[in-house]
Amino acid sequence: MKNFFVFLLTLTFAWLAWLAWYPPATPNTTHSVRMALPNIEPLDAGPWRILTRRMVWKQAVDDMEKRLNEAGLTPEVIQTREPIELHAFDDPRSFSSFAAAGLAKEIWEKQGIDADIAKLEENNITTYKVTLGRFYLTEYAERMQEELKKSQQAYTYERRTTELPSYRFVFPAMSKNEAAILWKRLENIGIADPVIIQQREFEKLYGNKSANLSNK
C-alpha cells in the first residue's frame, strides 16, 4: 500500500510538471475597444437629442457632413462663437519684407514643418512673421512641439483663449430607444463620442440658438 501511494504521488508531481511546461491552450481571440452607450436609464423618459462634439476646423465639419450624408443622415448644424483655447507656434523673428519671410518659410518647410506668412500692421509699419501652426487640441499641439524640437530651430509657443466659430451637428428630438439606436449607428461610422442629452437640457444649452439651425 505504501508503495502505491509513493507511485501515485510521483505520478501527480510528474503531471504537474508536464502542465508547467505545456500549459493548456487558450483561444487566440482579440477584443475591440468600443465606446459604451451612456447610461441614461436613471434619467426621465425623453424626448432625447443627440449632437456631435464641438468642431472649430471647417474642413473637419465638411468631412463629417459628407460621412453623415453618405450614411443617409442629414442632421442640422448649430453654429456659435465660443471661447476656445488656442496653441500657437511661430518663428520668433520679424521680417521687414515678404521676400525675407518667404526665405525663412522655405527653411522651415525643408525641415518638414508647414509654415505660412502673416502680415502685421502696427503704427503704419508693415512687418511679416512666419507662423508654424495653430491648434485647438492639446494632443495635436504636443505632436507639433515634438516636430519643432527635432528641427533644432528657434520657435515661440503661446497658449491663449480666443473666440472662434464652432459647429455641432444636431439630430431631431426622439425617443430613448431611437436615440440609443442612432448613437450606436454614429459610433459604427466613426463619429467620436457623440453626446446624448434630454430635450430639456438641450433647450437650456442651445434654445436661443436652435432657431438658427441650418442644413448648411
C-alpha positions as CSV (number, residue, x, y, z in Angstrom):
1,M,0.0,0.0,0.0
2,K,2.9,2.4,0.9
3,N,4.5,1.7,-2.5
4,F,1.1,2.5,-4.2
5,F,0.9,5.9,-2.5
6,V,4.5,6.7,-3.4
7,F,3.7,5.8,-7.0
8,L,0.6,7.9,-7.0
9,L,2.4,10.9,-5.5
10,T,5.2,10.6,-8.1
11,L,2.7,10.4,-10.9
12,T,0.9,13.5,-9.6
13,F,4.2,15.5,-9.5
14,A,5.0,14.4,-13.0
15,W,1.6,15.5,-14.2
16,L,2.0,19.0,-12.6
17,A,5.5,19.3,-14.1
18,W,4.0,18.5,-17.6
19,L,1.4,21.2,-17.2
20,A,4.1,23.7,-16.2
21,W,6.0,23.1,-19.4
22,Y,2.9,22.6,-21.6
23,P,0.0,24.8,-20.3
24,P,-3.5,24.3,-21.7
25,A,-4.1,26.1,-25.0
26,T,-6.2,29.2,-24.9
27,P,-8.2,30.6,-27.9
28,N,-6.4,33.4,-29.8
29,T,-9.1,36.0,-29.6
30,T,-9.0,39.8,-29.9
31,H,-11.3,42.2,-28.3
32,S,-12.1,45.5,-30.0
33,V,-12.4,48.6,-27.7
34,R,-15.7,50.3,-28.3
35,M,-17.4,53.2,-26.6
36,A,-20.2,52.4,-24.3
37,L,-23.6,54.0,-24.6
38,P,-24.0,56.4,-21.8
39,N,-26.3,55.1,-19.0
40,I,-29.5,57.0,-19.5
41,E,-31.7,54.6,-17.5
42,P,-31.8,56.6,-14.3
43,L,-33.0,59.7,-16.1
44,D,-36.5,60.6,-17.0
45,A,-38.0,59.4,-20.3
46,G,-37.3,61.6,-23.4
47,P,-37.5,63.1,-25.7
48,W,-33.8,63.0,-26.3
49,R,-31.3,64.8,-28.5
50,I,-28.0,63.6,-30.0
51,L,-25.4,66.0,-31.1
52,T,-21.7,65.8,-32.1
53,R,-18.8,67.3,-30.2
54,R,-17.7,70.8,-30.8
55,M,-15.7,71.4,-34.0
56,V,-13.8,74.5,-34.9
57,W,-11.9,73.4,-38.1
58,K,-14.2,73.9,-41.1
59,Q,-12.6,71.1,-43.1
60,A,-13.4,68.7,-40.3
61,V,-17.0,69.9,-40.4
62,D,-17.3,69.4,-44.1
63,D,-15.7,65.9,-43.9
64,M,-18.1,64.9,-41.1
65,E,-21.1,66.2,-43.1
66,K,-20.0,64.1,-46.0
67,R,-19.7,61.0,-43.9
68,L,-23.1,61.5,-42.4
69,N,-24.8,62.2,-45.7
70,E,-23.2,59.0,-47.2
71,A,-24.8,57.1,-44.3
72,G,-28.2,58.6,-45.1
73,L,-28.2,61.0,-42.2
74,T,-29.0,64.7,-42.6
75,P,-28.6,66.5,-39.3
76,E,-28.8,70.2,-38.9
77,V,-26.0,72.4,-37.7
78,I,-25.7,74.7,-34.7
79,Q,-23.0,77.4,-35.3
80,T,-21.9,79.5,-32.3
81,R,-19.0,81.6,-31.3
82,E,-17.2,80.3,-28.2
83,P,-14.0,81.0,-26.2
84,I,-11.6,78.3,-27.3
85,E,-8.0,77.6,-26.1
86,L,-5.5,78.1,-28.9
87,H,-1.9,76.8,-29.1
88,A,0.2,79.0,-31.4
89,F,3.7,78.3,-32.8
90,D,5.7,80.9,-34.6
91,D,9.1,81.8,-35.9
92,P,10.4,84.3,-33.3
93,R,11.8,86.7,-35.9
94,S,10.0,89.7,-37.5
95,F,10.7,90.4,-41.2
96,S,10.6,93.8,-42.9
97,S,9.7,92.3,-46.3
98,F,7.6,89.5,-47.7
99,A,10.6,88.1,-49.6
100,A,12.6,87.8,-46.4
101,A,9.8,86.0,-44.7
102,G,9.5,83.7,-47.7
103,L,13.1,82.6,-47.4
104,A,12.5,81.7,-43.7
105,K,9.4,79.9,-44.6
106,E,11.3,77.7,-47.1
107,I,13.8,76.8,-44.5
108,W,11.1,75.6,-42.1
109,E,9.4,73.6,-44.9
110,K,12.7,71.9,-45.7
111,Q,12.6,70.6,-42.1
112,G,9.2,69.2,-42.8
113,I,7.2,71.9,-41.0
114,D,4.2,73.5,-42.7
115,A,4.6,77.3,-42.5
116,D,2.7,80.4,-43.5
117,I,3.4,84.1,-43.7
118,A,1.3,86.6,-41.7
119,K,1.2,90.3,-42.5
120,L,1.1,92.6,-39.5
121,E,0.3,96.3,-39.4
122,E,1.2,98.4,-36.4
123,N,1.7,102.2,-36.2
124,N,1.6,102.4,-40.0
125,I,4.6,99.9,-40.1
126,T,4.2,96.7,-42.0
127,T,6.1,93.6,-40.9
128,Y,5.9,89.9,-41.6
129,K,6.0,86.8,-39.5
130,V,6.2,83.1,-40.2
131,T,3.5,81.1,-38.5
132,L,4.1,77.4,-37.7
133,G,0.7,76.2,-36.7
134,R,-2.5,77.0,-34.8
135,F,-4.0,74.1,-32.8
136,Y,-7.2,73.7,-30.8
137,L,-6.4,70.3,-29.4
138,T,-3.6,69.8,-26.8
139,E,-2.8,66.4,-28.3
140,Y,-2.0,67.9,-31.7
141,A,-0.1,70.8,-30.2
142,E,2.1,68.4,-28.3
143,R,2.9,66.4,-31.5
144,M,3.8,69.7,-33.3
145,Q,6.1,70.7,-30.4
146,E,8.0,67.4,-30.8
147,E,8.4,68.0,-34.5
148,L,9.7,71.6,-33.9
149,K,12.2,70.3,-31.3
150,K,13.6,67.9,-33.9
151,S,14.2,70.8,-36.3
152,Q,16.6,72.4,-33.8
153,Q,15.4,75.8,-34.9
154,A,14.2,78.5,-32.5
155,Y,10.4,78.9,-32.2
156,T,7.9,80.6,-29.9
157,Y,4.9,79.0,-28.3
158,E,1.8,80.8,-26.9
159,R,-1.3,79.5,-25.4
160,R,-4.2,81.8,-25.4
161,T,-8.0,81.9,-25.4
162,T,-9.7,83.3,-28.4
163,E,-13.3,83.4,-29.6
164,L,-13.9,81.4,-32.7
165,P,-16.9,79.9,-34.7
166,S,-17.7,76.4,-33.5
167,Y,-20.0,73.8,-35.1
168,R,-22.1,70.9,-33.9
169,F,-24.4,68.6,-35.8
170,V,-27.7,68.0,-34.1
171,F,-30.4,65.4,-34.7
172,P,-34.1,65.8,-34.2
173,A,-35.7,65.0,-30.8
174,M,-36.5,61.3,-30.5
175,S,-37.5,58.6,-28.0
176,K,-34.9,56.9,-25.8
177,N,-34.9,53.7,-27.9
178,E,-34.5,55.7,-31.1
179,A,-31.6,57.7,-29.5
180,A,-29.8,54.5,-28.4
181,I,-30.1,53.1,-31.9
182,L,-28.8,56.3,-33.5
183,W,-26.0,56.6,-31.0
184,K,-24.7,53.2,-31.9
185,R,-25.1,53.9,-35.6
186,L,-23.0,57.0,-35.2
187,E,-20.3,55.0,-33.4
188,N,-20.2,52.4,-36.1
189,I,-19.5,55.1,-38.8
190,G,-16.7,56.5,-36.7
191,I,-18.2,59.6,-35.1
192,A,-16.2,60.2,-31.9
193,D,-18.2,60.1,-28.7
194,P,-21.5,61.7,-29.7
195,V,-23.4,63.4,-26.9
196,I,-26.9,62.3,-25.8
197,I,-28.9,64.6,-23.7
198,Q,-32.6,65.2,-22.7
199,Q,-34.5,67.7,-24.8
200,R,-35.0,70.0,-21.8
201,E,-31.2,70.1,-21.3
202,F,-30.7,70.8,-25.0
203,E,-33.1,73.7,-24.7
204,K,-31.2,75.2,-21.8
205,L,-27.9,75.0,-23.6
206,Y,-29.0,75.8,-27.2
207,G,-32.6,77.0,-27.1
208,N,-31.7,80.5,-28.1
209,K,-29.6,79.1,-31.0
210,S,-31.8,76.3,-32.2
211,A,-33.9,78.8,-34.1
212,N,-30.9,79.4,-36.3
213,L,-30.4,75.7,-37.2
214,S,-29.5,75.1,-40.8
215,N,-28.7,72.3,-43.2
216,K,-25.6,74.1,-44.4
